[in-house]
Amino acid sequence: MEKVIDIQHLSKSFGAREVLKDIDFSVNKGEVVSIIGSSGSGKSTLLRCINLLEKPSGGQIIYNGENILDDKHDIHAYRTKLGMVFQQFNLFNNHNVLSNCVVGQVKVLKRSKEEAEKIAMKYLKVVGMDQYVNANAKQLSGGQKQRVAIARALSMEPDVMLFDEPTSALDPEMVGEVLKVMKELAESGLTMLIVTHEMEFAKEVSDRVVFMDKGVIAEEGSPEQIFNNPTQDRTREFLKRTLK
Ligand SMILES: Nc1ncnc2c1ncn2[C@@H]1O[C@H](COP(=O)(O)OP(=O)(O)OP(=O)(O)O)[C@@H](O)[C@H]1O
């Protein structure tokens, strides 16, 4: 299987506090991986280290056979290959929906405006937001904002999509529409890495589930194994607390 990202011995400290400890982890092409675990276990930090929003304290991130943490490596090129969807959407609020999905393509990928708009429309259709191209981002509901944020990330045509608790900031009635889009993307063969508290979704959609605890990967396996036959006590305890 082709590894899109291969992480070896990754560590991250904030001051004296070691939040990620010697993490080995990889994502294969076309794979959907969910990262679950208690609050503070390091899930978001792992995702943010992968796309270099946080600088890892140690270890390697191998992408295309090269360690992108080497000083000589072009971090900028690497980052354009990762699509990121945040809990808080992070849309440009003074731009309309189409423009939100076009700006990055033109600025970063140097696509023409026409080409960028065509690509943006394609992905706005995928997330069911093509009827809203002229709406201002700040007029949208949370669920609509998140779907636009997904279309914006897809418009950059990344190798892997990273989702950092994409439904945690949504009103409950809007969670479903975002998960539905994500499920469709997962089924389309997109490579996805998802930090989530949505256990049912993780169980249904993932190829692999990673359980993090206190800065380490405590256990990983198929959804069937993690949810039905966990081997570690701490996985069992977490699931008992979360699924009751
Ligand atoms: N910028 C930062 N500076 C200092 N400490 C941080 C920073 N970011 C995260 N931490 C700490 O690192 C630990 C892991 O945080 P992280 O957000 O990765 O956990 P998480 O598993 O994603 O939790 P949650 O499910 O609540 O989002 C926490 O103790 C947190 O307080």
The ligand as a Gaussian input file, in Angstrom:
#p B3LYP/6-31G(d) Opt

LIG

0 1
 N       -0.599000      26.064000      21.866000
 C       -0.577000      25.352000      23.004000
 N        0.146000      25.749000      24.056000
 C        0.185000      25.026000      25.198000
 N       -0.459000      23.859000      25.379000
 C       -1.191000      23.410000      24.357000
 C       -1.286000      24.119000      23.116000
 N       -2.101000      23.407000      22.287000
 C       -2.484000      22.307000      22.972000
 N       -1.936000      22.304000      24.209000
 C       -2.113000      21.258000      25.229000
 O       -1.794000      20.011000      24.648000
 C       -2.645000      18.984000      25.129000
 C       -3.293000      18.283000      23.967000
 O       -4.190000      19.153000      23.314000
 P       -5.000000      18.754000      22.022000
 O       -5.840000      19.944000      21.650000
 O       -4.099000      18.198000      21.016000
 O       -5.937000      17.609000      22.587000
 P       -7.178000      16.930000      21.916000
 O       -7.017000      15.479000      22.132000
 O       -7.339000      17.409000      20.527000
 O       -8.370000      17.467000      22.831000
 P       -9.854000      17.954000      22.437000
 O      -10.616000      16.716000      22.115000
 O      -10.337000      18.622000      23.701000
 O       -9.696000      18.913000      21.314000
 C       -3.644000      19.665000      26.061000
 O       -3.203000      19.485000      27.370000
 C       -3.555000      21.116000      25.677000
 O       -3.841000      21.944000      26.768000

